Amino acid sequence: MLSLAIGTEYFLFGGAGVVTLLAFTGLILAPAIGVLIVYYWPQITETVPGL
C-alpha cells in the first residue's frame, strides 16, 4: 500500500514538472526564438530560396 502512494506522488510531481517545462518553453523561449527569426530573416531567406 505504501509503494502505491509513493508511485502516485512520483506521477503527480512528474506531471507538475512537465507542465512547468512547457510553460517555461511557451512563455520565455518562444518569444526569444521569434526575435531571432526576425533578426536573421534576410540570412534565412538567402539560405532557403523558397521562402
Secondary structure, DSSP 8 states (H G I E B T S, - for coil): -HHHHHHHHHHHHHHHHHHHHHHHIIIIIHHHHHHHHHHTHHHHHHHSTT-
